[in-house]
Amino acid sequence: MARISVSVKPGSKRPGIALRDGSLEVRVAAPPRDGEATEAVRRALAAALGVPPRDVALVRGASARQKAFEIAGLTPEQIHARLVAAAEPEGAG
């Protein structure tokens, strides 16, 4: 299992995943209430990584914009490569 840190932007008009200055930013349309944004981020990460949502678990930051997730079934190198492939180009968004 590998862990990743994510900066969450809830309520976004342009959902997506971006790498900004070496940090992972996930923008979701879901509002920051009752775990809606966290669940949307979990599902967005799963889709970007090509794993089922059950393999993406929140481990820190349930009510914070900075969150940590554990990803089952992938190495840190695989996670990095898949996120780079899924992310918007730098400066977009």
Secondary structure by P-SEA (a helix, b strand, c coil): cbbbbbbbbcccccbbbbbcccbbbbbbccccccaaaaaaaaaaaaaaacccccccccccccccccbbbbbccccaaaaaaaaaaaccccccc
